[in-house]
Structures are given as structure tokens and as C-alpha cells.
């Protein structure tokens, strides 16, 4: 079995959440957001280490939570950079494995099946991401200030992409060297710029990213449903 280093990105400020508590440390049913994902990754036998990329405001709290919940595969908790890309790159440089899994700390509801599927596919193809088919109708607008429809996209071809995302470490390092200064919203975008094929594995509609106060309400409902 070839092993994977998991990088959990928790360095963002989470300003849209409008919370005094750093997003990774907000409790959902008495457990910090970040611990849900860390607990899942900690159980995956293919993962040999977890690197948490934090910021100055949450690093002490994350260290305390990791110790309290005995997430023993967390080997390093490091400070991130100004942008998400800077933080991921710091995590990459700290990783020991030839394959890396990138996950956003703000997505607490991954499960073993999602993690395993992404890893297995990436070990075959070099790059795999998690996503779900888009449910709604998506239209392209010609203006942001006063939107007007330009065209309607074919929903059957559209996927909402999530994390985790798993790649060969050498591919991602090369992508960062060549395109790291281009602002992107996920790491797959950089791999795609290399001309590499990225496979999509099925995620879950419960694998939400907590960004706004409304997301927190939904997250608490999902957490309660999992206790039944």
C-alpha cells in the first residue's frame, strides 16, 4: 500500500461567517468543526500523516482540540500564508508522501467512503477530486451589476466540486511552480493547467462548506441527523 499525506487547510479568516470564534473551532453539537474531518481522515489506513495549516488566530485552539480528541496522525500544525494557495504550498513542502490529499477544514462531513474513493482513484490516475452533479439550472450572465442571461449551460455536464482532492505530490509541486501566482479556487485548477486529466469521484450533498451563518444552521442539522 502506498501512503498519503493529508493537508487540512484551516488558515482562512472566515470573515463571511461573522463569528468571533475562528471557523475551525466553532462547535457543531459540542464538537469543533475541524475535528469532524480530522477524525475521519485519522481513521483512513492509507493516510500516514495529517498536516494542519492554521493561522495565528486559531493555531493554539487547533492544537488543543487535536490533543483533546486524540487525533494521533496530526504530525504537524503549521502557519499558512496570505492566500489559500500559499497555505497549500506550505503544507506540500511539509508533506513526506508521494501522494497528497488536500481538504478544507470548513467541510466537516466527509466520510470514509469519500476519502477512500478519492485516494484509490488518484493512485490509479494521478489526480482525483470529489464532486456532486449540479441540481439547479445554471445560467451565464453578461454583467454582474445588472445581470442579463447570456446562455444556459447543459446541467448534465456540470459538477459542483468539493474536497478532498488527491494528487501526485510531484504534479502539484510542478503546477505551483508554473502557475502558483494565478488565483484559483481549488488545486485541481492548477493540475488542469498542466494538461493532466483529473478524475471526478462521487461525493455527497452533505459535504457542505461552511462559509456563511446559514451554512452553520444546515451543518448543525446534518450533524444531528447523523446521531440518529
C-alpha positions, 0 to 999 in steps of 0.5 A, spaced: 500 500 500 502 506 498 501 512 503 498 519 503 499 525 506 493 529 508 493 537 508 487 540 512 487 547 510 484 551 516 488 558 515 482 562 512 479 568 516 472 566 515 470 573 515 463 571 511 461 567 517 461 573 522 463 569 528 468 571 533 470 564 534 475 562 528 471 557 523 475 551 525 473 551 532 466 553 532 462 547 535 457 543 531 453 539 537 459 540 542 464 538 537 469 543 533 468 543 526 475 541 524 475 535 528 469 532 524 474 531 518 480 530 522 477 524 525 475 521 519 481 522 515 485 519 522 481 513 521 483 512 513 489 506 513 492 509 507 493 516 510 500 516 514 500 523 516 495 529 517 498 536 516 494 542 519 495 549 516 492 554 521 493 561 522 495 565 528 488 566 530 486 559 531 493 555 531 493 554 539 485 552 539 487 547 533 492 544 537 488 543 543 482 540 540 487 535 536 490 533 543 483 533 546 480 528 541 486 524 540 487 525 533 494 521 533 496 522 525 496 530 526 504 530 525 504 537 524 500 544 525 503 549 521 502 557 519 499 558 512 500 564 508 496 570 505 492 566 500 489 559 500 494 557 495 500 559 499 497 555 505 497 549 500 504 550 498 506 550 505 503 544 507 506 540 500 513 542 502 511 539 509 508 533 506 513 526 506 508 522 501 508 521 494 501 522 494 497 528 497 490 529 499 488 536 500 481 538 504 478 544 507 477 544 514 470 548 513 467 541 510 466 537 516 462 531 513 466 527 509 466 520 510 470 514 509 467 512 503 469 519 500 476 519 502 477 512 500 474 513 493 478 519 492 485 516 494 484 509 490 482 513 484 488 518 484 493 512 485 490 509 479 490 516 475 494 521 478 489 526 480 482 525 483 477 530 486 470 529 489 464 532 486 456 532 486 452 533 479 449 540 479 441 540 481 439 547 479 439 550 472 445 554 471 445 560 467 451 565 464 450 572 465 453 578 461 454 583 467 454 582 474 451 589 476 445 588 472 445 581 470 442 579 463 442 571 461 447 570 456 446 562 455 444 556 459 449 551 460 447 543 459 446 541 467 448 534 465 455 536 464 456 540 470 459 538 477 459 542 483 466 540 486 468 539 493 474 536 497 478 532 498 482 532 492 488 527 491 494 528 487 501 526 485 505 530 490 510 531 484 504 534 479 502 539 484 509 541 486 510 542 478 503 546 477 505 551 483 511 552 480 508 554 473 502 557 475 502 558 483 501 566 482 494 565 478 488 565 483 484 559 483 479 556 487 481 549 488 488 545 486 485 541 481 485 548 477 492 548 477 493 540 475 488 542 469 493 547 467 498 542 466 494 538 461 493 532 466 486 529 466 483 529 473 478 524 475 471 526 478 469 521 484 462 521 487 461 525 493 455 527 497 450 533 498 452 533 505 459 535 504 457 542 505 462 548 506 461 552 511 462 559 509 456 563 511 451 563 518 446 559 514 451 554 512 452 553 520 444 552 521 444 546 515 451 543 518 448 543 525 442 539 522 446 534 518 450 533 524 444 531 528 441 527 523 447 523 523 446 521 531 440 518 529 
